[in-house]
Amino acid sequence: MLGEDRPASRVLGGFEVLDLIGQGGMGSVYLARQISMDRTVALKILSPQLAKDQKYLERFFREARMSAVLNNVHIVQGIDVGEAEGFYYFAMEYVEGPTLAEILQERGRLSEQDALRVLLQVATALEHAHDRGLVHRDIKPGNIIFSTKDKVVKLADLGLAKRSVEQTADLTHHGHLVGTPYYMAPELVRGEAEADVRTDLYSLGATAYHMVTGKPPFEGNTPAEILVKHISEPLIPPDQVNLLLSPGACEVIEKMMAKDPKDRYQSARDVVGDVRRVLAGRSPVLASSSRETEVLERLEEEPRAMLPPRVWTRRPPRDSRLIWGVVVGVAVVILVLIALLVVSH
């Protein structure tokens, strides 16, 4: 099977194109061989539509070159970026193994411990990238790969400039949504700000939610419906979907998915710290304090709604109390008379 954007020649910019791996909104990914190093690589070739956008191409080259200097076991290594025969390509390390999306499709959800280990490894990758000024912009299960060779989780597509909100609704030929809107941060949906580290953390939190519950945090019939829910609909706590989850795991995910970026973790390093605590059986520090603050704010805003319902003791009617008084009085008089009769005899 060949992609529409496959070059006529089998050799492109020093890479021998072997076979199609997959296709998406950004283009096609091929299994290829880097001729100079005689090694297998993944070669992403941009779609002709994106190749016509000069501003996009400039950012694509800039970020791809930045990613080539990243050196982390949990990041798919960038190798080369270039243009040949009118095609723009990005060569990267080929990682053999299933994506998280494929695993979730097969298993439904992961255990809490497995999900936290994946979360920890991806957060470590983001910490490395963010410290070097690179934001991913498209964290999702399809970009997280389980390497069967290295036995680690690797984050793919770092260094690939991502498209705008309007362009990120990847649809299958059946019309079912399978792309980014499931994991997109509210501020990007509103178009208020350029992506930053907190944007990546929201998407990673949404991915973690999917891992532990078996479904994305928000669902809908159209991409627009899902995007609106990210902005306006309250998040159903993950432990209401999966009752087996610990409070600590839920607190971490909920803080990552706060609607306001200021209420999220401010760095991937902070996420790493809290996730390690939860894995060790301890409470997260930053997420726990965040939840306590939220509860206090709710108490201040709705004190009566948060208090348990008052229990009222119903008093008997006035007439009923009078009757019972008469009955008791008569009984006492009878007892006194009986006692006097007994004494006189």
C-alpha positions as a Markdown table, in Angstrom:
| # | Residue | x | y | z |
|---|---|---|---|---|
| 1 | Met | 0.0 | 0.0 | 0.0 |
| 2 | Leu | 1.4 | 3.3 | -1.0 |
| 3 | Gly | 0.6 | 6.8 | 0.2 |
| 4 | Glu | -0.5 | 9.5 | -2.2 |
| 5 | Asp | 2.5 | 11.6 | -1.1 |
| 6 | Arg | 5.1 | 8.9 | -1.9 |
| 7 | Pro | 7.8 | 10.1 | -4.2 |
| 8 | Ala | 8.2 | 8.3 | -7.6 |
| 9 | Ser | 11.8 | 7.4 | -6.7 |
| 10 | Arg | 12.5 | 4.8 | -4.0 |
| 11 | Val | 15.4 | 7.0 | -2.7 |
| 12 | Leu | 14.6 | 10.3 | -1.1 |
| 13 | Gly | 17.3 | 12.5 | 0.4 |
| 14 | Gly | 19.6 | 9.6 | 1.3 |
| 15 | Phe | 16.8 | 7.3 | 2.5 |
| 16 | Glu | 15.5 | 4.3 | 0.7 |
| 17 | Val | 11.7 | 4.2 | 1.1 |
| 18 | Leu | 10.6 | 0.6 | 1.9 |
| 19 | Asp | 7.0 | 0.4 | 3.0 |
| 20 | Leu | 4.1 | 2.4 | 4.3 |
| 21 | Ile | 3.6 | 2.3 | 8.1 |
| 22 | Gly | 0.7 | 4.7 | 8.5 |
| 23 | Gln | -1.1 | 7.8 | 7.3 |
| 24 | Gly | -2.6 | 10.8 | 9.1 |
| 25 | Gly | -3.6 | 14.4 | 8.7 |
| 26 | Met | 0.0 | 15.6 | 8.5 |
| 27 | Gly | 1.1 | 13.1 | 5.8 |
| 28 | Ser | 2.4 | 9.5 | 5.6 |
| 29 | Val | 5.0 | 7.6 | 7.6 |
| 30 | Tyr | 7.2 | 5.1 | 5.8 |
| 31 | Leu | 9.6 | 2.4 | 6.9 |
| 32 | Ala | 12.9 | 3.4 | 5.3 |
| 33 | Arg | 16.6 | 2.7 | 5.4 |
| 34 | Gln | 19.2 | 5.5 | 5.9 |
| 35 | Ile | 21.7 | 4.5 | 3.3 |
| 36 | Ser | 24.7 | 6.2 | 4.8 |
| 37 | Met | 24.3 | 4.5 | 8.2 |
| 38 | Asp | 22.6 | 1.3 | 6.9 |
| 39 | Arg | 19.9 | 1.6 | 9.6 |
| 40 | Thr | 16.1 | 1.4 | 9.7 |
| 41 | Val | 14.3 | 4.6 | 10.3 |
| 42 | Ala | 10.8 | 6.0 | 10.2 |
| 43 | Leu | 10.4 | 8.6 | 7.5 |
| 44 | Lys | 7.5 | 11.1 | 7.7 |
| 45 | Ile | 6.6 | 12.8 | 4.4 |
| 46 | Leu | 4.5 | 15.9 | 4.7 |
| 47 | Ser | 1.2 | 16.1 | 2.8 |
| 48 | Pro | 1.2 | 18.3 | -0.3 |
| 49 | Gln | -1.3 | 20.6 | 1.4 |
| 50 | Leu | 1.0 | 21.4 | 4.3 |
| 51 | Ala | 4.0 | 21.7 | 2.0 |
| 52 | Lys | 2.3 | 24.7 | 0.4 |
| 53 | Asp | 2.2 | 26.7 | 3.7 |
| 54 | Gln | 5.5 | 28.6 | 3.8 |
| 55 | Lys | 5.1 | 29.7 | 7.5 |
| 56 | Tyr | 4.3 | 26.2 | 8.5 |
| 57 | Leu | 7.4 | 24.9 | 6.7 |
| 58 | Glu | 9.6 | 27.4 | 8.4 |
| 59 | Arg | 8.4 | 26.2 | 11.8 |
| 60 | Phe | 8.6 | 22.6 | 10.8 |
| 61 | Phe | 12.3 | 22.9 | 9.9 |
| 62 | Arg | 13.1 | 24.9 | 13.0 |
| 63 | Glu | 11.4 | 22.6 | 15.5 |
| 64 | Ala | 12.6 | 19.4 | 13.7 |
| 65 | Arg | 16.2 | 20.6 | 14.0 |
| 66 | Met | 15.7 | 21.5 | 17.7 |
| 67 | Ser | 14.3 | 18.0 | 18.3 |
| 68 | Ala | 17.4 | 16.4 | 16.8 |
| 69 | Val | 19.5 | 17.6 | 19.8 |
| 70 | Leu | 17.1 | 16.0 | 22.3 |
| 71 | Asn | 18.7 | 12.9 | 24.0 |
| 72 | Asn | 16.3 | 11.0 | 26.2 |
| 73 | Val | 15.5 | 7.4 | 26.4 |
| 74 | His | 11.8 | 8.2 | 26.5 |
| 75 | Ile | 11.8 | 10.4 | 23.3 |
| 76 | Val | 11.9 | 9.1 | 19.7 |
| 77 | Gln | 15.1 | 10.5 | 18.4 |
| 78 | Gly | 15.0 | 12.9 | 15.5 |
| 79 | Ile | 17.6 | 12.1 | 12.8 |
| 80 | Asp | 17.2 | 14.4 | 9.8 |
| 81 | Val | 14.9 | 16.9 | 8.1 |
| 82 | Gly | 15.0 | 18.0 | 4.6 |
| 83 | Glu | 13.5 | 18.4 | 1.1 |
| 84 | Ala | 14.0 | 16.4 | -2.0 |
| 85 | Glu | 12.2 | 16.1 | -5.3 |
| 86 | Gly | 9.6 | 18.6 | -3.9 |
| 87 | Phe | 8.8 | 16.4 | -0.8 |
| 88 | Tyr | 9.5 | 17.6 | 2.7 |
| 89 | Tyr | 10.5 | 14.8 | 5.1 |
| 90 | Phe | 11.4 | 14.2 | 8.7 |
| 91 | Ala | 13.5 | 11.1 | 9.6 |
| 92 | Met | 13.4 | 9.7 | 13.1 |
| 93 | Glu | 14.3 | 6.6 | 15.1 |
| 94 | Tyr | 12.2 | 3.6 | 14.2 |
| 95 | Val | 10.6 | 2.1 | 17.3 |
| 96 | Glu | 9.1 | -1.3 | 17.0 |
| 97 | Gly | 6.1 | -1.9 | 19.2 |
| 98 | Pro | 2.5 | -1.0 | 19.8 |
| 99 | Thr | 1.2 | 2.5 | 20.5 |
| 100 | Leu | -0.8 | 3.2 | 23.6 |
| 101 | Ala | -3.8 | 3.7 | 21.4 |
| 102 | Glu | -3.5 | 0.2 | 20.1 |
| 103 | Ile | -3.1 | -1.2 | 23.6 |
| 104 | Leu | -6.2 | 0.7 | 24.9 |
| 105 | Gln | -8.2 | -0.5 | 22.0 |
| 106 | Glu | -7.3 | -4.1 | 22.8 |
| 107 | Arg | -7.4 | -4.0 | 26.6 |
| 108 | Gly | -9.8 | -1.2 | 27.3 |
| 109 | Arg | -7.9 | 0.3 | 30.2 |
| 110 | Leu | -4.7 | -0.1 | 32.2 |
| 111 | Ser | -4.2 | -0.9 | 35.9 |
| 112 | Glu | -3.5 | 2.1 | 38.0 |
| 113 | Gln | 0.1 | 1.1 | 38.5 |
| 114 | Asp | 0.8 | 0.5 | 34.8 |
| 115 | Ala | -0.9 | 3.8 | 33.9 |
| 116 | Leu | 1.2 | 5.7 | 36.4 |
| 117 | Arg | 4.4 | 4.1 | 35.1 |
| 118 | Val | 3.5 | 5.3 | 31.6 |
| 119 | Leu | 2.5 | 8.7 | 32.9 |
| 120 | Leu | 5.9 | 9.0 | 34.7 |
| 121 | Gln | 7.9 | 8.1 | 31.6 |
| 122 | Val | 6.1 | 10.5 | 29.3 |
| 123 | Ala | 6.3 | 13.3 | 31.9 |
| 124 | Thr | 10.0 | 12.6 | 32.1 |
| 125 | Ala | 10.2 | 13.0 | 28.3 |
| 126 | Leu | 8.3 | 16.3 | 28.5 |
| 127 | Glu | 10.5 | 17.6 | 31.3 |
| 128 | His | 13.6 | 17.0 | 29.0 |
| 129 | Ala | 11.9 | 18.7 | 26.0 |
| 130 | His | 10.4 | 21.6 | 28.0 |
| 131 | Asp | 13.7 | 22.4 | 29.6 |
| 132 | Arg | 15.1 | 22.9 | 26.1 |
| 133 | Gly | 12.2 | 25.1 | 24.9 |
| 134 | Leu | 10.3 | 22.5 | 22.9 |
| 135 | Val | 6.5 | 22.0 | 23.3 |
| 136 | His | 4.9 | 18.9 | 21.8 |
| 137 | Arg | 1.3 | 20.3 | 21.2 |
| 138 | Asp | -0.2 | 16.9 | 20.4 |
| 139 | Ile | 0.1 | 14.5 | 23.3 |
| 140 | Lys | -2.2 | 11.6 | 22.7 |
| 141 | Pro | -2.2 | 7.7 | 22.9 |
| 142 | Gly | -1.2 | 7.4 | 19.3 |
| 143 | Asn | 2.0 | 9.3 | 19.9 |
| 144 | Ile | 3.1 | 7.1 | 22.8 |
| 145 | Ile | 4.9 | 3.9 | 21.8 |
| 146 | Phe | 5.8 | 0.8 | 23.9 |
| 147 | Ser | 9.3 | -0.2 | 22.6 |
| 148 | Thr | 9.6 | -4.0 | 22.6 |
| 149 | Lys | 13.3 | -3.7 | 22.2 |
| 150 | Asp | 14.2 | -1.2 | 25.0 |
| 151 | Lys | 11.2 | -2.1 | 27.3 |
| 152 | Val | 10.4 | 1.5 | 27.8 |
| 153 | Val | 7.7 | 4.0 | 26.7 |
| 154 | Lys | 8.8 | 6.5 | 24.1 |
| 155 | Leu | 7.1 | 9.8 | 23.0 |
| 156 | Ala | 6.9 | 10.3 | 19.3 |
| 157 | Asp | 6.5 | 13.4 | 17.0 |
| 158 | Leu | 8.4 | 15.8 | 19.1 |
| 159 | Gly | 9.8 | 18.4 | 16.7 |
| 160 | Leu | 6.9 | 18.1 | 14.3 |
| 161 | Ala | 5.2 | 21.5 | 14.1 |
| 162 | Lys | 1.5 | 20.9 | 14.8 |
| 163 | Arg | -1.5 | 22.4 | 13.0 |
| 164 | Ser | -4.2 | 24.7 | 14.2 |
| 165 | Val | -7.4 | 23.6 | 16.0 |
| 166 | Glu | -9.4 | 23.6 | 12.9 |
| 167 | Gln | -7.1 | 21.2 | 11.2 |
| 168 | Thr | -6.6 | 18.7 | 14.0 |
| 169 | Ala | -9.9 | 16.7 | 13.7 |
| 170 | Asp | -8.4 | 13.5 | 12.1 |
| 171 | Leu | -11.3 | 11.3 | 10.9 |
| 172 | Thr | -11.3 | 7.8 | 9.6 |
| 173 | His | -13.1 | 6.9 | 6.4 |
| 174 | His | -16.0 | 5.7 | 8.6 |
| 175 | Gly | -16.4 | 9.2 | 10.0 |
| 176 | His | -15.4 | 8.4 | 13.6 |
| 177 | Leu | -13.2 | 10.8 | 15.4 |
| 178 | Val | -9.8 | 9.3 | 16.3 |
| 179 | Gly | -7.6 | 12.4 | 16.7 |
| 180 | Thr | -6.5 | 15.2 | 18.8 |
| 181 | Pro | -9.8 | 16.8 | 20.0 |
| 182 | Tyr | -10.1 | 14.2 | 22.7 |
| 183 | Tyr | -7.0 | 15.5 | 24.4 |
| 184 | Met | -6.9 | 19.2 | 23.5 |
| 185 | Ala | -6.4 | 21.9 | 26.2 |
| 186 | Pro | -9.2 | 24.5 | 26.6 |
| 187 | Glu | -7.0 | 27.5 | 25.9 |
| 188 | Leu | -6.0 | 26.1 | 22.5 |
| 189 | Val | -9.7 | 25.5 | 21.7 |
| 190 | Arg | -10.5 | 29.1 | 22.5 |
| 191 | Gly | -7.5 | 30.3 | 20.5 |
| 192 | Glu | -6.4 | 32.4 | 23.5 |
| 193 | Ala | -2.8 | 31.5 | 23.7 |
| 194 | Glu | 0.1 | 29.7 | 22.0 |
| 195 | Ala | 0.8 | 26.3 | 23.4 |
| 196 | Asp | 3.1 | 26.1 | 26.4 |
| 197 | Val | 4.2 | 23.4 | 28.9 |
| 198 | Arg | 0.9 | 23.5 | 30.7 |
| 199 | Thr | -0.9 | 22.7 | 27.4 |
| 200 | Asp | 1.1 | 19.5 | 27.1 |
| 201 | Leu | 0.4 | 18.6 | 30.7 |
| 202 | Tyr | -3.4 | 19.0 | 30.1 |
| 203 | Ser | -3.2 | 16.6 | 27.1 |
| 204 | Leu | -1.1 | 14.2 | 29.1 |
| 205 | Gly | -3.6 | 14.3 | 31.9 |
| 206 | Ala | -6.4 | 13.6 | 29.4 |
| 207 | Thr | -4.4 | 10.6 | 28.1 |
| 208 | Ala | -3.9 | 9.4 | 31.7 |
| 209 | Tyr | -7.6 | 9.7 | 32.3 |
| 210 | His | -8.2 | 7.5 | 29.2 |
| 211 | Met | -5.6 | 5.0 | 30.5 |
| 212 | Val | -7.3 | 4.5 | 33.9 |
| 213 | Thr | -11.0 | 4.7 | 32.9 |
| 214 | Gly | -10.9 | 3.2 | 29.4 |
| 215 | Lys | -12.4 | 6.2 | 27.7 |
| 216 | Pro | -11.5 | 9.8 | 26.9 |
| 217 | Pro | -12.5 | 12.5 | 29.5 |
| 218 | Phe | -15.0 | 14.0 | 27.0 |
| 219 | Glu | -16.9 | 12.4 | 24.2 |
| 220 | Gly | -19.3 | 13.6 | 21.5 |
| 221 | Asn | -20.7 | 13.0 | 18.0 |
| 222 | Thr | -18.6 | 15.7 | 16.4 |
| 223 | Pro | -15.1 | 17.2 | 16.9 |
| 224 | Ala | -16.8 | 20.6 | 17.7 |
| 225 | Glu | -18.9 | 19.0 | 20.4 |
| 226 | Ile | -15.9 | 17.4 | 22.1 |
| 227 | Leu | -13.9 | 20.7 | 21.9 |
| 228 | Val | -16.7 | 22.7 | 23.6 |
| 229 | Lys | -16.9 | 20.1 | 26.4 |
| 230 | His | -13.2 | 20.7 | 27.1 |
| 231 | Ile | -14.0 | 24.3 | 27.7 |
| 232 | Ser | -17.3 | 24.2 | 29.6 |
| 233 | Glu | -18.2 | 20.8 | 30.9 |
| 234 | Pro | -16.9 | 19.8 | 34.4 |
| 235 | Leu | -14.7 | 16.8 | 34.5 |
| 236 | Ile | -16.2 | 13.6 | 35.9 |
| 237 | Pro | -13.7 | 12.5 | 38.5 |
| 238 | Pro | -11.9 | 9.3 | 37.3 |
| 239 | Asp | -12.7 | 7.4 | 40.5 |
| 240 | Gln | -16.4 | 7.8 | 39.6 |
| 241 | Val | -15.7 | 5.9 | 36.4 |
| 242 | Asn | -13.3 | 3.4 | 37.9 |
| 243 | Leu | -14.0 | 2.7 | 41.6 |
| 244 | Leu | -10.7 | 0.9 | 42.0 |
| 245 | Leu | -8.5 | 4.1 | 41.7 |
| 246 | Ser | -6.7 | 5.6 | 44.6 |
| 247 | Pro | -7.3 | 9.2 | 45.7 |
| 248 | Gly | -3.7 | 10.1 | 44.9 |
| 249 | Ala | -3.9 | 9.0 | 41.3 |
| 250 | Cys | -7.2 | 10.9 | 40.8 |
| 251 | Glu | -5.8 | 14.0 | 42.4 |
| 252 | Val | -2.9 | 14.1 | 40.0 |
| 253 | Ile | -5.0 | 13.6 | 36.9 |
| 254 | Glu | -7.6 | 16.2 | 38.0 |
| 255 | Lys | -4.9 | 18.8 | 38.6 |
| 256 | Met | -3.3 | 18.1 | 35.2 |
| 257 | Met | -6.7 | 18.7 | 33.6 |
| 258 | Ala | -7.7 | 21.9 | 35.4 |
| 259 | Lys | -9.5 | 24.2 | 33.0 |
| 260 | Asp | -7.4 | 27.2 | 33.9 |
| 261 | Pro | -3.6 | 26.7 | 33.1 |
| 262 | Lys | -2.8 | 28.5 | 36.4 |
| 263 | Asp | -4.5 | 25.7 | 38.4 |
| 264 | Arg | -2.5 | 23.0 | 36.7 |
| 265 | Tyr | 1.0 | 21.8 | 37.4 |
| 266 | Gln | 3.4 | 24.4 | 36.2 |
| 267 | Ser | 6.1 | 22.0 | 35.0 |
| 268 | Ala | 6.5 | 18.4 | 34.0 |
| 269 | Arg | 9.1 | 18.2 | 36.8 |
| 270 | Asp | 6.2 | 18.8 | 39.3 |
| 271 | Val | 4.2 | 16.0 | 37.7 |
| 272 | Val | 7.1 | 13.6 | 37.9 |
| 273 | Gly | 7.5 | 14.3 | 41.6 |
| 274 | Asp | 3.8 | 13.7 | 42.5 |
| 275 | Val | 3.5 | 10.6 | 40.3 |
| 276 | Arg | 6.6 | 9.1 | 42.0 |
| 277 | Arg | 4.9 | 9.7 | 45.4 |
| 278 | Val | 1.7 | 8.0 | 44.4 |
| 279 | Leu | 3.6 | 5.0 | 43.0 |
| 280 | Ala | 5.4 | 4.7 | 46.3 |
| 281 | Gly | 2.1 | 4.7 | 48.2 |
| 282 | Arg | 2.3 | 8.2 | 49.4 |
| 283 | Ser | 0.0 | 11.2 | 48.8 |
| 284 | Pro | 0.9 | 13.7 | 46.1 |
| 285 | Val | 2.0 | 17.0 | 47.5 |
| 286 | Leu | 0.9 | 19.6 | 44.9 |
| 287 | Ala | -2.2 | 17.8 | 43.8 |
| 288 | Ser | -3.4 | 17.2 | 47.3 |
| 289 | Ser | -3.0 | 20.9 | 48.3 |
| 290 | Ser | -4.9 | 21.9 | 45.1 |
| 291 | Arg | -7.9 | 19.7 | 46.0 |
| 292 | Glu | -8.0 | 21.0 | 49.6 |
| 293 | Thr | -8.1 | 24.5 | 48.3 |
| 294 | Glu | -10.9 | 23.6 | 45.8 |
| 295 | Val | -13.0 | 22.1 | 48.6 |
| 296 | Leu | -12.5 | 25.2 | 50.8 |
| 297 | Glu | -13.5 | 27.5 | 48.0 |
| 298 | Arg | -16.7 | 25.5 | 47.4 |
| 299 | Leu | -17.5 | 25.7 | 51.1 |
| 300 | Glu | -17.2 | 29.5 | 51.0 |
| 301 | Glu | -19.3 | 29.7 | 47.9 |
| 302 | Glu | -22.0 | 27.2 | 48.8 |
| 303 | Pro | -21.9 | 26.6 | 52.6 |
| 304 | Arg | -25.4 | 25.3 | 52.9 |
| 305 | Ala | -25.2 | 23.0 | 49.9 |
| 306 | Met | -22.0 | 21.4 | 51.2 |
| 307 | Leu | -23.4 | 20.8 | 54.8 |
| 308 | Pro | -25.3 | 17.6 | 55.5 |
| 309 | Pro | -29.1 | 18.0 | 55.6 |
| 310 | Arg | -30.5 | 19.0 | 59.0 |
| 311 | Val | -32.5 | 16.4 | 60.9 |
| 312 | Trp | -35.7 | 17.8 | 62.2 |
| 313 | Thr | -37.5 | 16.2 | 65.2 |
| 314 | Arg | -41.2 | 16.4 | 64.8 |
| 315 | Arg | -43.1 | 17.5 | 68.0 |
| 316 | Pro | -46.5 | 15.9 | 68.7 |
| 317 | Pro | -49.5 | 18.1 | 68.3 |
| 318 | Arg | -50.7 | 20.2 | 71.3 |
| 319 | Asp | -54.1 | 18.2 | 71.6 |
| 320 | Ser | -52.2 | 14.9 | 71.6 |
| 321 | Arg | -49.9 | 16.1 | 74.5 |
| 322 | Leu | -53.0 | 17.2 | 76.5 |
| 323 | Ile | -54.7 | 13.8 | 76.2 |
| 324 | Trp | -51.5 | 11.9 | 77.2 |
| 325 | Gly | -51.3 | 14.2 | 80.3 |
| 326 | Val | -54.9 | 13.3 | 81.4 |
| 327 | Val | -54.3 | 9.6 | 80.9 |
| 328 | Val | -51.1 | 9.7 | 83.0 |
| 329 | Gly | -52.9 | 11.7 | 85.8 |
| 330 | Val | -55.8 | 9.2 | 86.0 |
| 331 | Ala | -53.4 | 6.3 | 86.2 |
| 332 | Val | -51.6 | 7.9 | 89.1 |
| 333 | Val | -54.8 | 8.4 | 91.0 |
| 334 | Ile | -55.9 | 4.8 | 90.5 |
| 335 | Leu | -52.6 | 3.5 | 91.8 |
| 336 | Val | -52.8 | 5.7 | 94.9 |
| 337 | Leu | -56.4 | 4.4 | 95.7 |
| 338 | Ile | -55.3 | 0.8 | 95.3 |
| 339 | Ala | -52.4 | 1.5 | 97.7 |
| 340 | Leu | -54.7 | 3.0 | 100.4 |
| 341 | Leu | -57.1 | 0.1 | 100.2 |
| 342 | Val | -54.2 | -2.4 | 100.7 |
| 343 | Val | -52.9 | -0.5 | 103.7 |
| 344 | Ser | -56.4 | -0.2 | 105.4 |
| 345 | His | -56.9 | -4.0 | 105.2 |
